[in-house]
Amino acid sequence: MRLLLCAAAVAAALLAVWRPAMADDSQAECTSDPPMSFTLWTDETGQEFGSGQREYIFADGYICPDTDQKFQDFLDQHPGKAPNRIVVLNSGGGDVAAALHMGEIIRQAQMWTQVGSRYPLMIGGNKNIPADVVPYIPRPAAPPFPGYCYSSCTFTFMGGVHRTIDYGSNYGVHRFEFTDKIDNPVDQAQIDSAVLVQYVNEMGISPDYMVEMVKRGGNDVTNLSLKVLQRLKIITPRWHTKWRIDTLPDNSGFFLDGEATDFWGTHQIAVICAPKPAPQTASAQTVAAQTAAAPEAGQPGSPPAPASAVVQIWFSIDPGTRAKAPELVDAVQSYVLELDDGWTTLSGPVIAKTAAITGPENRLTAAINVSKQGLAALTTAKYIGFAFTFDPAAKLPLHVLNFESDLNAAKLKQFAATCH
C-alpha cells in the first residue's frame, strides 16, 4: 500500500501546475519537492570510441524561483574541464521565469542539453514506445539513464546548443495557468505568451511549439513524439551537410564538395575524377592538377588511380578536442567506409592515399579509389561515413576516429557522369 501511495504522490507532483512566467514571484517559495540539485560527473569511456570526454551536470528536481541563481553559482564554483558540457535535465518543471533564465545561461555558456537521469530509477517507457516493447529495450550501463523533462523544464532544455532526448526519456508540455493573485489574468496571459514566443524564437525552436503546448489544458501533459520533436527543432541532428560542385583551386576542372559539420568540427568529402596515367609529354604540373581536389584535401603527386577507378573520394576529418591529428597518423591501422547500415574495411588498391595531415586546421586525411561498381553502390546510399581505426599498441586516447554525413547521391551521379 505504501508503494502505491508513493507512486500516486509522484504522479501528482509531476503534473503540478507551473506558476505564471512574469508574475511578481521574487519572494515566492518553492512549492514542489525536491528542489533541483546539481551534480558533476565526468565520463571518459566514450573517448576511446571517438565521442570524446563527457562532462555532465545532472540537474534533478523541480525548478524553484532561485534555481537559476543556484545553477549560476554551481557553474562559477565548478568551471568546466572538458568542452561541450552537457546539462542532463530530469525535472517535472516548476518556476517559468527561473527556467527561462537557466536556458539563457546554458546558451550563453554554449553547453549541450539532454533529458536523462544519473540513476536508473525510471523504467524507460513513455507513450511513444509500445508497452509490449519496453521489456526488450536494453537499459544503459552508465548514466545518463532515462529521465523526464516536463512543463517549464522544456524551456530550460531549449538553451542547449545541441539537444538530445533518448528513446526511453519523456519530454512533455502542457498549457500554463495562473495563480489567484493575478489581478488581470487576460493581460498577464498576453504578456507571458509574448515572452515565451520570443524566447522560443531566440533559441531556434519552431513557433509551432506554442501550438503543441496549448493543445491540452490544465495538467494534461502532451508527450511529444520523436517526429514532432524533430519538426519543431527541439532536438538537433548529429550533423549538417552541404553539397556543391565547386572549382578546383587551380581552375583546371571541378570537384564535388561535401562539408559536414557535427559536434566536433567541420569535415570534408571531396570527390574528384580519378587521375589517369599522364602521357609522356605531360608536365609534372599537369599531373599535379589532375590530383588536386580541394585546398585541404588535394595531394599533388598522388599515384594514378587503377584503370577501373571512376572517381577518388578524399575524406578530411577534424579531430576537434578528441585528439591531435599529428599524433594519429603513424598509428592508423585500417580505413573503414560506412554506407547506410553497413560498413567495410578498405585495403589494397582501393586506398588512393594513406593517412596524412592536411590544411591549416590540422585535419587527418585519406583518399579512396571508387570503381564503377562501387559508384553504383554509392549512388543508392543515403548516408556515408569514414573511419580511421588505430593500433591499440599506440596507446592513443581513442581507438577510432570517424564522422558521418548524408550523401547527395543525385549530385554524385551528376558529377561522376563528367569523368572520362
N, C-alpha and C positions, 0 to 999 in steps of 0.2 A: 504493500500500500504506500509506503514512504517513497519508493521509486516512482510510482505513478504520480504522486502529488508533486514530486520534484520536476518530473517531466512536464506536467501541466504548467507549473510556475515558470519554467524556462520558456515554454512556448508562448505564454502570455507576455513575458518580458521581451521576447524577440519582436513582438508585434506592437510594442509600445509606440504611442503617437509622439512624433517629434514636435518640438516647440517651434514657433514661427521664427523665420530666419532673422528678421530685422527688429524683433521686439526688444525692448529695453530689458535685457536679461543679464546685465553685467554682474548683478549681485545674486543671481539665481544659483541654487544649489543643484547638484546632480541628483536627479530623482531615480536614476536606474543604477543597478548594481550588477557586476562590479564595474567601477570606473576604469577607463582604458589605462593600461600599463605598457611599458616598453622594455623589450629585452633584445640585447645584441647577440648575434650568433654568426660566426664565420665558418663557411664550409669550403674546403679545398678539394674535395673529392672530384668535382666536375672539372677541375683544372686539367687533369690528366687526359680528358677526352674532349678538349678544345672549348669547353664552355667557360673557362676562366674561373678565378676565385670569386666566391659569392659572399657578400657581407649582407646579412639580413637584419632588419629591425622588425621584430614581431610586435604588432600593435593589437593587443587583445582587450576587449571590454567596450563599454559604452563611452561615447564621446560626450564629455561634460563641458560646461561653459569655460573651464580653464584648461581643457585638454590641449588646445593648440599651444598655449604658453608652456605647458609641461613638455610637449613634444619639442618645442624650440630649445628649451633648457636641456633636454636629453641630447639633442644634436650638438649643442655647444660643449657639453661635458664629454661627449664621445665622438670626436672628429673621425671622419671616415679614413680607413686604412686601405680600402680597395675601391676602385672606381665603380660607378653604377650600382650604388647601394640599393637594395630592394626593401621597400616597406611592405610587409605582409600584413594585410588587414583581416581581422577576424572580429567583426563588430555587428551588433544589432542596430546601430545608429545612435541617435542622440541629438545633441545641440547642433543646429544647422550652421549658425554663424561660425562656431569653432571648427566644424567640419570643412567649411569653405576655406577658412584661413589655413588649416592643415594642408589642404590641397595646394594652396598657393605656395606654402613653404616647401612642399615636395617638388613642385615645378621649378621654383627658383633654384633649388639645390640640384636640379637635373637628376633626381632619383627615379627609380622604377617602382611600380606598384604591382602587387599580386594579391589575390584572395586566397587565404590559407590559414593554417594554424600551426603552432610549434609543437602541439601534442596530438596524437592520433585519437581524439575523443569524439570524432564525428564519423558516422558510418560511411559517408561519401555518396549518399543518394540524394537526388533532387528531382523535381518534376520534369526535367529534361532527359532523365535516364529511366528507361522502363524498369519497373520494380523487380521483374524477374531476372534482370541483367545484373543488378547490384552485387549479388554474391560472387559473380565471376570477374569483377573488376579488382585487379590486384591493388593492395594498399601500398603506398610508397614506403620505402625502407628508412627514409630520413625525412625530416621536415623540409619544406612545408607540406603538411598533411591537408586534407580537405577542410575547408572552412566556409564562412559565410560573410557577406557584406550586404547589409540591408539599410534601407532608409537613407539617412544623411551620410552614412559611410560611403554610399555610392559616389557622392560628390568628392570626398577625400580621395577616393580611388582614381578619379579623373586627373588628378595632379601629376600622375606618373608620366614620364617621357615615353617609356614603354610599359604596356599594361597587359597582364595575362591573368586568365581565370582558368584554373584546372578543371578538368571534366567533372570531377566529383564535388566541386565547390558551387556555392549559390551566390547569385547577385540579384537582389530583389528590390523593387521600387514600389512606392505607393504614394497616394495623394497626401500632401501635407495639410494639417489642420491647425486651428488657432486655440489658444487658451482663453479663458473667460476674461482675462484682464485687458484684452484688446478692446479699445473703445470703438474703433471704426474698422471692423474686420474686412469689409469690402475694399476700403482704401489700402489697408495693410496687405491684402492679398495681391493687389496690383503692384505694389512696391516690391514685395518679396518675389513675385513672379519675374519682374523685370531684372532683379538682381541675379536670380538663378539663371535666366536665359543668357545674360551677359557672361556669367561665369562659365556656363556650358560652352558657349561660343569661343571664349578665350582659350579653353582647354582643348579645342579642336574636336569637340563632340558634336554630332548632328543635333540641330534644334528639335528634331523629332523625338529626342529623348523626353522632352516635356509631355509629348502626347502619350508616350508609354506610361509616364508617371501618373497621369490623371485618369487612366482608364478605369481604375478601381478606386472607390472612395474609402475613407476611414482607415482601418487597419488591414485591409485586404492587400496582401503583398503579391505583386506580379514577378515571378521568377523569369528573368529574361533568358531566352534560348541563345545558343551559340550563334545562330543565324541572325538574330536581332542584335546581339552584341557586336557582331561584325558590321551589320548595316549601319548601326548608329555610331560606329567608330569608337566604341567604348574600349574594345580591345584592339591591340595593334599587331600587324603581321610581323613575322620573323625577318622579312626582308622586303625591300622595294627594288625593282629593277627597271632600267630604261634601256631600250634597244634603239639603235640608229645606224644607218650606213654613213660612214664618215670617210674623209680623205686621208690617205697615208701622209705621214709627216713630210715626205719628200715630193708629194703631189704626183707620184708615179702610178697611182691607182686608188682603189677604195678598199675598205675593210668593214666588217660588221662589228660594231662595238656594243657590248653589253656591260652596263655598270650596275652592280648590285650593292646596295647599302644595307647593312644589318647592324646588330648591336656593337660590333667590333670595329667597323670602319667601312670603307668603300673598296670593293674588289672589282676586278675587270675580267671580262671574257672577250678576247679579240680574235675574230675569225678572219683568216686571210686565205687567198688562193694558194694551194700547195706550191711551193717553189719548185721549178723544174730544173734539170741539169742545164747549166748555161752553155751556149755554143762557145767554141774555142775563141771566136772573135769578140766575145762579150768581155767587157771590162769588169774588174772587181767591184766597181761602183754599181754596175747593173745587177750583179748577184746580190749585193747588199740591199739594193732597192727591192728586189724580189722577196727578201726575207724580212723586211721591216713591216711591223704590224701597227703598233701604237707606241706613243712616247715611252711608256714603261715596259711594254710587252715585247717589242721587237728586239731581236738579237742579230745584227748583221754578221754574216759569215756562217750562219747555221747550215748544216749539211742539207743537200737537196732531199726532198721527200721521196719515198718509194713511188714507183710508177703508178701504183694503184691508188695513191692518195689523191683526193679531190681538194680537200681544204686542210689547213692546220688551225688548231684552236689553242690559243695561249691563255693560260689561267694565271692570274696575278692576284695573290691573296695578301691582305694586310693582317698581320697577326694581332695588331692592336696592343692591348695590355697583356695578352696571353703569353707572349714570348718575344724575344728579339730575333728578327729574321736571320742575321748573320750567324747566330748560334745554331740554327736549324739546318742549314744547307748540307753539311757533311754527314748529318745523322739521318737523312731521308732513306727509308728502307723500301718503300713502294709508293706507287701512284694509283689512285682509285677514281674511277669515273662513276658518278651516280646518275641514273636516269629513272625518274618517277620512283617506283617502289623497288628497284633493283640496283645492283652495283657490280662492277667488275674490276679486277686488278689488272693494270696495264703493264706491258713489258715489251722487250724487243723493239722491232722497227716501228711499233706504234708510238714510242716515245720519240718525239722530234727534238726536244730539248730537255735535258735533265734540270734539276732544281738549281736556281741561280737567284742572286739578288738583283733587282732592277728598280730603277726610278728613285727619285729623291725621298719617297715615302718608305723606302726600305721594305719593299714587298718581296714575297717569295714567289717565284715564277717558274712555270714549266709549260711545255707545249706538247701536243699530241698530233699525230697524223690520222686523218679520217678518210677511210675508203668510201667508195660509192655505196657499198652495203651498209657501212656504219652511218653514213649520212642519211640513208633511208630510215634507219632506226631513230636518229636524232630528230628528224622532221615529223615524227609521230609522238614525240615526248612533250610533256607539259612542263617538266622541271628538270633542271640539270644541276649537278654539283661536282666538286672536285676535292680530293683529299690527299694530303701527304701523311703517310704513316712513318713513324720514327723507330729506329733501333733502340730497344729497351736498354741495351748496354750503354747508350749515350747518357743515360740518367738525366734526361731533359725534364722540365716541369710538365710536359704534356706528351701524350702518345700519338695524338692525331691532330692535324690542323686542317680544317675544311670550311667551305662555305657552300651555300645553296642559293638557287635563283630560279625564277621562272624562265622558260625558254620560248622565245618568239619564233616558232617553227616556220611561220609564213615568211618572215624576213630572212631566216636562214636559207630557206629553199630559194627565195628570190636572189640572194647574193650568190649562192653556190652555182646557180644557172649561168652566172657571168664568168665562172672559172673554166678555162680551157686547157 
